[in-house]
Amino acid sequence: MKLHTINTGLFKLDGGAMHGVVPKSMWNKVNVADENNMCSWAMRCMLVEDGDRLILIDTGMGNKQDEKFFSFFQPHGDDTLEKSIGNLGFSTDDITDVFLTHLHFDHCGGAIKRENDKLIPAFKNATYWSNESHWNSALKPNVREKASFLKENILPIQESGQLKFIDEKDGISFTDHMDIYFVNGHTDSMMLPLIKSNETSILFCADLVPSMAHISLPWVMGYDMRPLNTLSEKEKMFQLAIENNWLLFFEHDLNNEACSLIQTDRGIRHQDVIKIIEL
């Protein structure tokens, strides 16, 4: 069992939207905004070697969109999905499973690539995993989420015949070393994999806790569909993390990859900050 961080590049999002009701005077200290109030964020994925399976968790935004689309999000940095996989000695053809926490463009865009005038799976030998509740909400999105669910990222997965659904049940086993928790505050039925590697368990936080700063309970994104649900879901997952010594893995934190948690008299806070390569 081996875990690898997969960096797919950086992008920008509005600082206010990413921090919800938290004042800029507070969040600007941890992620400095540019003159347009935009902050840089990571699109950090994970590659899991689990027996004869090579599992990619999320895929970043990819590179198939047009110039107008990219002008909104200003992708930057030298990392790409393919390069990061290649740096580990693997190719996209080696991936057996693509686990999509949810179908917002910055998490699933790299799952599909453009080949001439066709949109095809970027991982031709992989099974793509979602769940039926989330899939259906992505195909018929509400007005707030419509801009995040792009059909060119979603429909080609189903059309390829490579899509499978996971039963929506907390703690369900995906492999002998990976369980899944479901949360509904950010979007319908987002899946959080808990990866058990040797004696360490790592919760892939997706957009429940996009950065280490979001460990603070009031730090809830303006993008979340049900912010009060997010609050209660964070509390639940943090308690499980403390009781069971889980690490949290952050998909969007610009600088911090993962950390442990500690209960203090001022609430739950981060403790040790680590990188997956150190495990």
N, C-alpha and C positions, 0 to 999 in steps of 0.2 A: 504494500500500500504506500503510494507516494503522492504527494500533493505539490502542485506547481502553480505559482501565480502567473496569469496571462494578462499582460498589459496590452490594451488595444488602442491606446491613444487618449488624448484629453479633449474636452469640449467645454463650451461655456453655456451657463444658464443664469437667469436673473437671480441675483443674490436674495432679494426679498422673497421671491417665490420659493426658493430652496429653504428658507428659514422661517416661513410663516409669520407668526405674530412676534417673533423675537426682534427687538430693535436693531437697526443697522449698527448703532454704536457698540453693540455686543458682538454680533456675528462678523463684522468687518475686521475684528482683531484676529480671528482664526482663519478667515478666507477673504483676503483683501479684494475688493471689487475694483474694476476698471472705471473709466470715466462714464461708461454707459450702465453702470451698476451690475455688470456681468462678472461672474466668478468662474475660475477654471475648476473643472472636476475630472476625476479619473473615470475610466470605464474599465474596471479591473475585474477580470473573470478568473476562473479556476479550472485547472486540468487535474483530473483524478485518475491515477493508475490503480485500478482495482481488479486484481486477478487478470483475466483476459479481456477486460473492458477498459477502454480509454474514454472517460466521461468529461465532456466540456460543459461547464456550468456558465450559461449566458455567453453572448458573442459580441458585445459592443454594438455600435451603430452601423458598421460596414462602410463601404465606399461607393455604393451603386446609385446614391441619390444625385440629384442635379445640383448645379451651382447655387441656385436660389435657396434650396433647402439648407445646404451647408452654410450659407451666409448667415442664417439665423443662429447657428450653433457653433460656428467657428472652430471646427476640429483642428487640433494642432498636436505637436509632439512627433517624435520619430517612431513610436511603437505602432505596430499593426497586429491584428489577430494572426494572420498567416506568419508574420515574422517571428512573433513570440512562440508560436507552436514549433516553427522550424528551428529556433534557437535551442529547443529541448531535444532535437534529434527526431522529431516526428513530422509527418505531413498531414494535411487535411484528410487524406484518404485513410489515415490510421484511426481517426475518431470513430468509436462505435456508438456513442450516445451523445446527443446534444440535449441537455436539460435546461429548459427555459423557465426561469423563475416567474416571468410574466412577459407579455408581448408588447410592452412599450418599446419604441424604436431604438432606444439606446441600450436595450438589453437583448434584442433579437435581430437587429438589422444585419449583423454579420452572418446570420444563418443562411441567407440567400445572397447569391451573387448574380451579376448580369453577364451573360455570355452571348455576345452579339445582340440580337434583339429578343433574347429569351431570359427569363428569370428562373434560375434553377438552384437547388440546394448546394450550398458551399461544401457540404460534407456528404459525399455521394454514398458512402457506406454506413452512414449513421442512422439510428432511429432517433427521431425528434420527439421529445416528451413535453406535453402540456397537460392540462386537465379540462374536462368538458365545460365546467362552469365558466372558467376564465376564457376559454376559446370562444364560447358563444357571446360573451360580453365584448370581446375584441371584434367580432364580426359585426355586431350591432351596438356600437359604442354610444355612450351618452355624450351630450354636447361638450362637456368639459374634457373628456378623454379623446375625443375624435381625432385631434391633431397628433396624438401619441400612438394610436393604432393605425398603422399604414398597411393597406391590403397587400401591397407588393412584398411586405415582410412576412405575411401570414399565409395567404392563399396558396402560394407555390409549395409550401410544406405539405399541405393536405393533398394537393394535386399530384405530388410526387409519389404518394403512397407510403411515405416514410414517417407519418405522424401516428403516435399512439398517445392514449390518455391514461393518466394516473388516477386511481380512485382517491376521492377527496376525504381523507381520514387522517387526523393528526397522529403522528408517530408511525405512519405506515412505512414499511421497509421498501426502499428502492433497490438497494443491494444489502448484503450482509453488513456493510460498513457505512450505509447511508440511510437515514430516516428523513421524513419530510414533515414539516409543520406548515399549516395553512393560516394565512392572515388576510383580513378583508378591509383594513383601514385605508391602505394606499390605493388598492384596486381589488376587484373581485378575485378571491381565491389565489392570491400570490403564494408561491411555494418557496419555503425556506429549507434548503437541505442542511441536515446536521451530519457532518462527516466525521466518522470515528477512525482516526489514524493512530495506530499503536495505542498509547494510553492517553491520547489527547483527542478531545472532541471540539470541532470548529463549526459554529453556526454561520452559514453564508447569509448575511443579513439582507441582501438585495436592497429594496427601497423602504424596508421597515426602519432601518437605521443606516442611512446612506453614508454617514461619516461619523467619526468619533465624537464630534461636537454634538451630534444628535442623540447621544446617550442621555443628555439632560432631557427629562420628560417633556417640558414645554416646547422643545425644539422639534416641531412637526412641520413638514413641508406644506406649503400652500397647494401643492399638486395633489395632496391626498384627498380621496373622495369622502372619507369618513374620519376626520381627525380625532374625534373622541374615541373611536375604535382603535386608532393607532396608539393613543395613550394607554389604553388598557392592554393592548397586545404587547407593547414595549414592556410594561410592568410585568406581565406574565413571563415573557421570554427572558427578561433580566433575572427574575427570581430563579427560573430554571437554570440559567447560566451560572449564577452564584452557587446554587445548591449542588450543581453537578460539575463545577469547574470547567465550563465551556469557555472557549475563546470566541470572540466576535470577529468576523471577517467583513471588511468594508469595501463595497463595490465602487463608491464614488469619492472617497476621501483622497484628497490630492497628495497627502504626505504619509498618512498612517494606514498600514495594511491590516493590522489586526491587534486586538488587545484582550486582556482579561478584565474582569470587573471586581469591584469591592464595594461592600456596603459601608457607608460612612454616616456620621451624625448629620450630614448635609444631603443625604440621599445616595443613590448609586452613582459611582464614578468609575472612570477607567483606572486600571492599575498598571500592569506591565504592557508596554507597547512592543510588539514583535513583528517579525516577518515570517512567512510560511517556510522559507528556506532554512530558518533557524530551528525548526521542529525536528 
